[in-house]
Amino acid sequence: MPQRPDVQAAGAVVTRKGGDVLLVHRPRYNDWSFPKGKLNRGEHVAVAAVREVGEETGLRIRLGPRLPSQHYPVGRTRMKVVHYWTARVVGDDDVSGYLVNNEIDDVRWVSRKKARKMLHYDFDRETLAHADELPRNTRALVVLRHTKARARKSWKKDDRQRPLLALGVTQAQRLVPLLSAYDVSLVASSSSTRCVQTVTPYAERSGWPVVMHDGLSEEDATAASVWEVVDDLLHHRECAVLCTHRPVLPTVYDSLRLGEKGIEDPKLEPGRMLVIHHRRGAVVAVELH
């Protein structure tokens, strides 16, 4: 029989202060596992991971470093791919008030030692082992190239004022749940219109203001100005997004010392982003969306 498309799902290994792990019990399978579920049509995997944890536990989370995906068969003709992240709770971590249902009838915080015994599947224990290798309380710095803007040759005014196309506006709106998945609360942007317009939908939805920097624009960026902004964001206790331009991005990567870690310039297309997971100013992991 022909191979059917893989079933796509997403979830998270959620921990809290002290190292406890969040597990859910599924009565249909009588198993303990990590909160996870299938993607909705057109949904980004990272957004799905946050949504599924919220639906299955009642908790709001922010994503940390990505974990290896799980692959296993479902039926005779399909494979299932589960995309996993580490995650931390945002706000209250109490699950005692969760309303149990036919899908999830128990939610518990357990020690990592107990989790290894309770988890039903070997691949879940392997996922927990991968999570154990990573720092538990990282922050995210999202390096974002502005979304699709009008072409330079069709714009006769100051290039700083060149706006987004309708496609770019749509792309900017689609970034909102993705930036929310990393709990971004600092919004730093080049002062050029196309960058400000890229992060404005998220700023309006989240309530966090856009902080504009001339030193992130194509015209005014210098190594010193970029390094100053990046260093400030790396040493802040909040998650952040930095929106800038293609010619400025290599300087951003240099300031993050990505080359020293063997990470090459990902050559971001408009609207794409590199998520830098860091702790105490040091880069722990990166992922591309």
C-alpha positions as YAML, in Angstrom:
chain: A
units: angstrom
residues:
- id: 1
  name: MET
  ca: [0.00, 0.00, 0.00]
- id: 2
  name: PRO
  ca: [1.24, 3.57, -0.68]
- id: 3
  name: GLN
  ca: [2.83, 5.40, 2.24]
- id: 4
  name: ARG
  ca: [0.52, 8.02, 3.71]
- id: 5
  name: PRO
  ca: [1.86, 11.38, 5.00]
- id: 6
  name: ASP
  ca: [3.32, 11.36, 8.48]
- id: 7
  name: VAL
  ca: [1.04, 12.39, 11.34]
- id: 8
  name: GLN
  ca: [2.52, 15.59, 12.80]
- id: 9
  name: ALA
  ca: [2.29, 16.29, 16.53]
- id: 10
  name: ALA
  ca: [4.05, 18.49, 19.08]
- id: 11
  name: GLY
  ca: [4.58, 18.61, 22.82]
- id: 12
  name: ALA
  ca: [6.97, 19.60, 25.57]
- id: 13
  name: VAL
  ca: [8.98, 18.31, 28.49]
- id: 14
  name: VAL
  ca: [7.82, 20.87, 31.03]
- id: 15
  name: THR
  ca: [9.80, 21.40, 34.24]
- id: 16
  name: ARG
  ca: [9.53, 23.74, 37.20]
- id: 17
  name: LYS
  ca: [11.87, 25.06, 39.89]
- id: 18
  name: GLY
  ca: [13.40, 22.09, 41.67]
- id: 19
  name: GLY
  ca: [13.42, 19.96, 38.51]
- id: 20
  name: ASP
  ca: [10.00, 18.29, 38.70]
- id: 21
  name: VAL
  ca: [8.56, 17.10, 35.37]
- id: 22
  name: LEU
  ca: [4.96, 17.43, 34.19]
- id: 23
  name: LEU
  ca: [3.25, 14.19, 33.12]
- id: 24
  name: VAL
  ca: [-0.27, 13.42, 31.93]
- id: 25
  name: HIS
  ca: [-2.28, 10.19, 32.10]
- id: 26
  name: ARG
  ca: [-4.34, 9.10, 29.10]
- id: 27
  name: PRO
  ca: [-7.16, 6.73, 30.09]
- id: 28
  name: ARG
  ca: [-7.63, 5.53, 26.51]
- id: 29
  name: TYR
  ca: [-4.14, 4.01, 26.53]
- id: 30
  name: ASN
  ca: [-3.67, 3.78, 30.31]
- id: 31
  name: ASP
  ca: [-0.24, 5.38, 29.97]
- id: 32
  name: TRP
  ca: [1.77, 8.27, 31.41]
- id: 33
  name: SER
  ca: [3.43, 10.56, 28.90]
- id: 34
  name: PHE
  ca: [4.36, 14.15, 28.17]
- id: 35
  name: PRO
  ca: [1.59, 16.53, 27.11]
- id: 36
  name: LYS
  ca: [1.39, 16.52, 23.31]
- id: 37
  name: GLY
  ca: [-1.08, 16.43, 20.44]
- id: 38
  name: LYS
  ca: [-1.63, 16.74, 16.70]
- id: 39
  name: LEU
  ca: [-1.13, 19.96, 14.79]
- id: 40
  name: ASN
  ca: [-4.13, 21.88, 13.52]
- id: 41
  name: ARG
  ca: [-4.19, 22.58, 9.78]
- id: 42
  name: GLY
  ca: [-1.61, 25.25, 8.94]
- id: 43
  name: GLU
  ca: [-0.38, 25.47, 12.54]
- id: 44
  name: HIS
  ca: [3.31, 25.96, 13.30]
- id: 45
  name: VAL
  ca: [4.82, 23.11, 15.31]
- id: 46
  name: ALA
  ca: [6.10, 25.38, 18.10]
- id: 47
  name: VAL
  ca: [2.69, 27.04, 18.44]
- id: 48
  name: ALA
  ca: [1.06, 23.61, 18.55]
- id: 49
  name: ALA
  ca: [3.36, 22.48, 21.37]
- id: 50
  name: VAL
  ca: [2.33, 25.43, 23.55]
- id: 51
  name: ARG
  ca: [-1.36, 25.02, 22.70]
- id: 52
  name: GLU
  ca: [-1.38, 21.29, 23.44]
- id: 53
  name: VAL
  ca: [0.31, 21.72, 26.81]
- id: 54
  name: GLY
  ca: [-2.25, 24.38, 27.68]
- id: 55
  name: GLU
  ca: [-5.18, 22.19, 26.66]
- id: 56
  name: GLU
  ca: [-3.92, 19.06, 28.43]
- id: 57
  name: THR
  ca: [-2.66, 20.65, 31.67]
- id: 58
  name: GLY
  ca: [-4.19, 24.12, 31.96]
- id: 59
  name: LEU
  ca: [-0.72, 25.68, 32.19]
- id: 60
  name: ARG
  ca: [0.86, 28.40, 30.11]
- id: 61
  name: ILE
  ca: [4.44, 27.68, 29.08]
- id: 62
  name: ARG
  ca: [7.36, 29.20, 27.24]
- id: 63
  name: LEU
  ca: [9.53, 27.01, 25.05]
- id: 64
  name: GLY
  ca: [13.20, 26.34, 25.72]
- id: 65
  name: PRO
  ca: [15.67, 24.46, 23.51]
- id: 66
  name: ARG
  ca: [14.28, 22.02, 21.00]
- id: 67
  name: LEU
  ca: [14.67, 18.28, 21.57]
- id: 68
  name: PRO
  ca: [15.09, 15.48, 19.01]
- id: 69
  name: SER
  ca: [11.78, 14.50, 17.44]
- id: 70
  name: GLN
  ca: [10.21, 11.11, 18.03]
- id: 71
  name: HIS
  ca: [9.33, 8.88, 15.05]
- id: 72
  name: TYR
  ca: [7.21, 5.75, 15.38]
- id: 73
  name: PRO
  ca: [4.59, 3.86, 13.35]
- id: 74
  name: VAL
  ca: [0.85, 4.32, 13.77]
- id: 75
  name: GLY
  ca: [-0.99, 1.58, 12.00]
- id: 76
  name: ARG
  ca: [0.56, -0.27, 9.07]
- id: 77
  name: THR
  ca: [0.95, 2.59, 6.59]
- id: 78
  name: ARG
  ca: [1.77, 5.73, 8.57]
- id: 79
  name: MET
  ca: [4.47, 7.17, 10.76]
- id: 80
  name: LYS
  ca: [3.97, 9.70, 13.53]
- id: 81
  name: VAL
  ca: [6.44, 12.51, 14.15]
- id: 82
  name: VAL
  ca: [6.27, 14.26, 17.52]
- id: 83
  name: HIS
  ca: [8.25, 17.51, 17.76]
- id: 84
  name: TYR
  ca: [9.41, 18.24, 21.31]
- id: 85
  name: TRP
  ca: [10.82, 21.18, 23.23]
- id: 86
  name: THR
  ca: [11.91, 21.72, 26.78]
- id: 87
  name: ALA
  ca: [9.64, 24.25, 28.48]
- id: 88
  name: ARG
  ca: [9.05, 26.22, 31.66]
- id: 89
  name: VAL
  ca: [5.76, 27.34, 33.19]
- id: 90
  name: VAL
  ca: [4.83, 31.02, 32.91]
- id: 91
  name: GLY
  ca: [2.98, 32.03, 36.07]
- id: 92
  name: ASP
  ca: [1.28, 29.59, 38.47]
- id: 93
  name: ASP
  ca: [2.30, 25.92, 38.11]
- id: 94
  name: ASP
  ca: [-0.60, 24.50, 40.19]
- id: 95
  name: VAL
  ca: [-2.42, 21.72, 38.31]
- id: 96
  name: SER
  ca: [-4.80, 20.71, 41.12]
- id: 97
  name: GLY
  ca: [-7.67, 22.60, 39.52]
- id: 98
  name: TYR
  ca: [-7.38, 20.97, 36.11]
- id: 99
  name: LEU
  ca: [-10.73, 19.58, 34.94]
- id: 100
  name: VAL
  ca: [-10.10, 15.96, 34.01]
- id: 101
  name: ASN
  ca: [-11.78, 14.55, 30.91]
- id: 102
  name: ASN
  ca: [-11.88, 11.53, 28.60]
- id: 103
  name: GLU
  ca: [-8.52, 12.39, 27.06]
- id: 104
  name: ILE
  ca: [-6.55, 13.37, 30.17]
- id: 105
  name: ASP
  ca: [-7.73, 12.10, 33.55]
- id: 106
  name: ASP
  ca: [-4.68, 12.99, 35.67]
- id: 107
  name: VAL
  ca: [-1.94, 15.64, 35.57]
- id: 108
  name: ARG
  ca: [1.01, 15.44, 37.95]
- id: 109
  name: TRP
  ca: [4.32, 17.05, 38.80]
- id: 110
  name: VAL
  ca: [6.78, 14.28, 39.62]
- id: 111
  name: SER
  ca: [10.51, 14.04, 40.27]
- id: 112
  name: ARG
  ca: [12.71, 13.13, 37.32]
- id: 113
  name: LYS
  ca: [13.57, 9.82, 38.98]
- id: 114
  name: LYS
  ca: [9.89, 8.97, 39.38]
- id: 115
  name: ALA
  ca: [9.13, 10.19, 35.85]
- id: 116
  name: ARG
  ca: [11.59, 7.68, 34.39]
- id: 117
  name: LYS
  ca: [9.65, 4.90, 36.14]
- id: 118
  name: MET
  ca: [6.18, 6.22, 35.28]
- id: 119
  name: LEU
  ca: [6.75, 6.91, 31.58]
- id: 120
  name: HIS
  ca: [5.26, 4.06, 29.60]
- id: 121
  name: TYR
  ca: [7.44, 4.20, 26.46]
- id: 122
  name: ASP
  ca: [11.18, 3.88, 25.93]
- id: 123
  name: PHE
  ca: [11.18, 6.79, 23.47]
- id: 124
  name: ASP
  ca: [9.69, 9.07, 26.15]
- id: 125
  name: ARG
  ca: [12.47, 8.08, 28.55]
- id: 126
  name: GLU
  ca: [14.98, 8.86, 25.79]
- id: 127
  name: THR
  ca: [13.38, 12.27, 25.30]
- id: 128
  name: LEU
  ca: [13.64, 12.94, 29.05]
- id: 129
  name: ALA
  ca: [17.31, 11.93, 28.93]
- id: 130
  name: HIS
  ca: [17.94, 14.48, 26.18]
- id: 131
  name: ALA
  ca: [16.16, 17.13, 28.25]
- id: 132
  name: ASP
  ca: [18.34, 16.26, 31.25]
- id: 133
  name: GLU
  ca: [21.42, 17.25, 29.23]
- id: 134
  name: LEU
  ca: [20.24, 20.85, 28.79]
- id: 135
  name: PRO
  ca: [20.12, 23.78, 31.23]
- id: 136
  name: ARG
  ca: [16.61, 24.05, 32.66]
- id: 137
  name: ASN
  ca: [16.14, 27.80, 32.81]
- id: 138
  name: THR
  ca: [17.29, 29.38, 29.56]
- id: 139
  name: ARG
  ca: [15.98, 32.53, 27.89]
- id: 140
  name: ALA
  ca: [15.25, 33.04, 24.19]
- id: 141
  name: LEU
  ca: [16.57, 35.78, 21.92]
- id: 142
  name: VAL
  ca: [14.71, 35.68, 18.62]
- id: 143
  name: VAL
  ca: [16.75, 37.14, 15.75]
- id: 144
  name: LEU
  ca: [14.20, 38.08, 13.10]
- id: 145
  name: ARG
  ca: [14.57, 39.41, 9.56]
- id: 146
  name: HIS
  ca: [11.71, 41.73, 8.68]
- id: 147
  name: THR
  ca: [8.90, 40.29, 6.56]
- id: 148
  name: LYS
  ca: [8.40, 40.91, 2.84]
- id: 149
  name: ALA
  ca: [8.77, 44.60, 1.97]
- id: 150
  name: ARG
  ca: [8.34, 46.66, -1.19]
- id: 151
  name: ALA
  ca: [11.21, 46.35, -3.66]
- id: 152
  name: ARG
  ca: [13.92, 48.99, -3.41]
- id: 153
  name: LYS
  ca: [13.71, 49.85, -7.11]
- id: 154
  name: SER
  ca: [9.99, 50.66, -6.84]
- id: 155
  name: TRP
  ca: [10.46, 52.95, -3.81]
- id: 156
  name: LYS
  ca: [11.69, 56.48, -4.57]
- id: 157
  name: LYS
  ca: [11.59, 57.94, -1.05]
- id: 158
  name: ASP
  ca: [13.88, 57.48, 1.95]
- id: 159
  name: ASP
  ca: [14.59, 53.75, 2.16]
- id: 160
  name: ARG
  ca: [14.09, 53.91, 5.93]
- id: 161
  name: GLN
  ca: [10.39, 54.50, 5.21]
- id: 162
  name: ARG
  ca: [9.96, 51.61, 2.75]
- id: 163
  name: PRO
  ca: [6.91, 49.64, 3.97]
- id: 164
  name: LEU
  ca: [5.83, 46.03, 3.96]
- id: 165
  name: LEU
  ca: [3.87, 44.48, 1.13]
- id: 166
  name: ALA
  ca: [0.44, 43.00, 1.88]
- id: 167
  name: LEU
  ca: [2.19, 39.61, 2.03]
- id: 168
  name: GLY
  ca: [4.62, 41.03, 4.59]
- id: 169
  name: VAL
  ca: [1.75, 42.30, 6.73]
- id: 170
  name: THR
  ca: [0.20, 38.82, 6.69]
- id: 171
  name: GLN
  ca: [3.55, 37.27, 7.59]
- id: 172
  name: ALA
  ca: [3.90, 39.71, 10.51]
- id: 173
  name: GLN
  ca: [0.49, 38.69, 11.83]
- id: 174
  name: ARG
  ca: [1.44, 35.02, 11.61]
- id: 175
  name: LEU
  ca: [4.50, 35.72, 13.75]
- id: 176
  name: VAL
  ca: [2.33, 36.69, 16.74]
- id: 177
  name: PRO
  ca: [1.64, 33.20, 18.17]
- id: 178
  name: LEU
  ca: [5.17, 32.06, 17.36]
- id: 179
  name: LEU
  ca: [6.80, 34.91, 19.31]
- id: 180
  name: SER
  ca: [4.30, 34.26, 22.09]
- id: 181
  name: ALA
  ca: [5.46, 30.63, 22.25]
- id: 182
  name: TYR
  ca: [8.83, 31.94, 23.45]
- id: 183
  name: ASP
  ca: [7.18, 34.43, 25.84]
- id: 184
  name: VAL
  ca: [8.88, 37.43, 24.22]
- id: 185
  name: SER
  ca: [8.51, 40.51, 26.42]
- id: 186
  name: LEU
  ca: [11.28, 42.72, 25.01]
- id: 187
  name: VAL
  ca: [10.71, 43.95, 21.45]
- id: 188
  name: ALA
  ca: [13.80, 45.55, 19.88]
- id: 189
  name: SER
  ca: [13.66, 46.72, 16.28]
- id: 190
  name: SER
  ca: [15.51, 48.69, 13.68]
- id: 191
  name: SER
  ca: [13.85, 52.08, 13.42]
- id: 192
  name: SER
  ca: [13.15, 51.48, 9.70]
- id: 193
  name: THR
  ca: [9.46, 51.20, 8.86]
- id: 194
  name: ARG
  ca: [9.57, 47.65, 7.48]
- id: 195
  name: CYS
  ca: [11.09, 46.32, 10.71]
- id: 196
  name: VAL
  ca: [8.75, 48.25, 12.99]
- id: 197
  name: GLN
  ca: [5.75, 47.05, 10.98]
- id: 198
  name: THR
  ca: [6.99, 43.45, 11.32]
- id: 199
  name: VAL
  ca: [6.89, 43.45, 15.13]
- id: 200
  name: THR
  ca: [3.95, 45.83, 15.63]
- id: 201
  name: PRO
  ca: [1.23, 43.10, 15.48]
- id: 202
  name: TYR
  ca: [2.98, 41.22, 18.28]
- id: 203
  name: ALA
  ca: [3.51, 44.38, 20.29]
- id: 204
  name: GLU
  ca: [-0.15, 45.33, 19.95]
- id: 205
  name: ARG
  ca: [-1.35, 41.84, 20.92]
- id: 206
  name: SER
  ca: [1.05, 41.38, 23.83]
- id: 207
  name: GLY
  ca: [1.09, 44.93, 25.14]
- id: 208
  name: TRP
  ca: [4.90, 45.12, 25.11]
- id: 209
  name: PRO
  ca: [6.23, 48.32, 23.48]
- id: 210
  name: VAL
  ca: [8.51, 48.37, 20.45]
- id: 211
  name: VAL
  ca: [11.92, 49.83, 21.34]
- id: 212
  name: MET
  ca: [13.39, 51.30, 18.14]
- id: 213
  name: HIS
  ca: [17.14, 51.45, 17.52]
- id: 214
  name: ASP
  ca: [18.73, 53.49, 14.73]
- id: 215
  name: GLY
  ca: [21.80, 51.35, 15.36]
- id: 216
  name: LEU
  ca: [19.99, 48.29, 13.98]
- id: 217
  name: SER
  ca: [19.07, 49.96, 10.67]
- id: 218
  name: GLU
  ca: [20.96, 49.38, 7.42]
- id: 219
  name: GLU
  ca: [22.00, 53.03, 7.21]
- id: 220
  name: ASP
  ca: [23.23, 53.53, 10.79]
- id: 221
  name: ALA
  ca: [24.30, 50.11, 12.08]
- id: 222
  name: THR
  ca: [27.88, 49.72, 13.26]
- id: 223
  name: ALA
  ca: [29.57, 46.81, 14.96]
- id: 224
  name: ALA
  ca: [29.52, 48.76, 18.21]
- id: 225
  name: SER
  ca: [25.82, 49.68, 18.00]
- id: 226
  name: VAL
  ca: [24.76, 46.12, 17.19]
- id: 227
  name: TRP
  ca: [26.96, 44.56, 19.87]
- id: 228
  name: GLU
  ca: [25.55, 46.98, 22.45]
- id: 229
  name: VAL
  ca: [21.94, 45.98, 21.73]
- id: 230
  name: VAL
  ca: [22.71, 42.25, 21.57]
- id: 231
  name: ASP
  ca: [24.75, 42.30, 24.77]
- id: 232
  name: ASP
  ca: [21.94, 44.08, 26.60]
- id: 233
  name: LEU
  ca: [19.35, 41.54, 25.42]
- id: 234
  name: LEU
  ca: [21.59, 38.56, 26.24]
- id: 235
  name: HIS
  ca: [22.02, 39.68, 29.82]
- id: 236
  name: HIS
  ca: [18.40, 40.58, 30.41]
- id: 237
  name: ARG
  ca: [16.18, 38.24, 32.41]
- id: 238
  name: GLU
  ca: [13.40, 38.36, 29.84]
- id: 239
  name: CYS
  ca: [12.95, 36.76, 26.42]
- id: 240
  name: ALA
  ca: [13.38, 39.13, 23.49]
- id: 241
  name: VAL
  ca: [13.05, 39.61, 19.75]
- id: 242
  name: LEU
  ca: [15.51, 41.63, 17.67]
- id: 243
  name: CYS
  ca: [14.22, 42.59, 14.23]
- id: 244
  name: THR
  ca: [16.67, 43.89, 11.65]
- id: 245
  name: HIS
  ca: [17.87, 43.66, 8.02]
- id: 246
  name: ARG
  ca: [19.80, 41.14, 5.96]
- id: 247
  name: PRO
  ca: [23.01, 43.25, 5.73]
- id: 248
  name: VAL
  ca: [23.02, 43.73, 9.53]
- id: 249
  name: LEU
  ca: [22.43, 40.08, 10.43]
- id: 250
  name: PRO
  ca: [26.07, 38.91, 10.03]
- id: 251
  name: THR
  ca: [27.11, 41.49, 12.62]
- id: 252
  name: VAL
  ca: [24.37, 40.18, 14.94]
- id: 253
  name: TYR
  ca: [25.74, 36.65, 14.52]
- id: 254
  name: ASP
  ca: [29.29, 37.86, 15.16]
- id: 255
  name: SER
  ca: [28.15, 39.54, 18.39]
- id: 256
  name: LEU
  ca: [26.59, 36.23, 19.46]
- id: 257
  name: ARG
  ca: [29.86, 34.42, 18.56]
- id: 258
  name: LEU
  ca: [27.91, 31.81, 16.64]
- id: 259
  name: GLY
  ca: [30.89, 31.09, 14.39]
- id: 260
  name: GLU
  ca: [32.88, 29.95, 17.42]
- id: 261
  name: LYS
  ca: [30.20, 27.28, 17.96]
- id: 262
  name: GLY
  ca: [30.37, 26.17, 14.33]
- id: 263
  name: ILE
  ca: [26.99, 27.71, 13.50]
- id: 264
  name: GLU
  ca: [26.97, 29.17, 10.00]
- id: 265
  name: ASP
  ca: [24.99, 32.17, 8.80]
- id: 266
  name: PRO
  ca: [21.50, 30.72, 8.08]
- id: 267
  name: LYS
  ca: [20.87, 33.41, 5.41]
- id: 268
  name: LEU
  ca: [17.42, 34.25, 6.74]
- id: 269
  name: GLU
  ca: [14.71, 34.90, 4.18]
- id: 270
  name: PRO
  ca: [12.16, 37.65, 4.96]
- id: 271
  name: GLY
  ca: [10.05, 36.66, 7.95]
- id: 272
  name: ARG
  ca: [12.34, 33.84, 9.07]
- id: 273
  name: MET
  ca: [13.94, 33.78, 12.48]
- id: 274
  name: LEU
  ca: [16.75, 32.20, 14.43]
- id: 275
  name: VAL
  ca: [15.93, 31.44, 18.07]
- id: 276
  name: ILE
  ca: [18.96, 31.74, 20.33]
- id: 277
  name: HIS
  ca: [18.55, 29.94, 23.65]
- id: 278
  name: HIS
  ca: [20.98, 31.34, 26.19]
- id: 279
  name: ARG
  ca: [21.83, 31.28, 29.87]
- id: 280
  name: ARG
  ca: [23.94, 33.85, 31.71]
- id: 281
  name: GLY
  ca: [25.04, 35.38, 28.41]
- id: 282
  name: ALA
  ca: [26.19, 32.08, 26.87]
- id: 283
  name: VAL
  ca: [24.47, 30.51, 23.85]
- id: 284
  name: VAL
  ca: [23.09, 27.05, 24.69]
- id: 285
  name: ALA
  ca: [21.19, 26.09, 21.52]
- id: 286
  name: VAL
  ca: [19.72, 27.55, 18.34]
- id: 287
  name: GLU
  ca: [16.76, 26.67, 16.13]
- id: 288
  name: LEU
  ca: [15.51, 28.02, 12.81]
- id: 289
  name: HIS
  ca: [11.91, 28.85, 11.91]
...
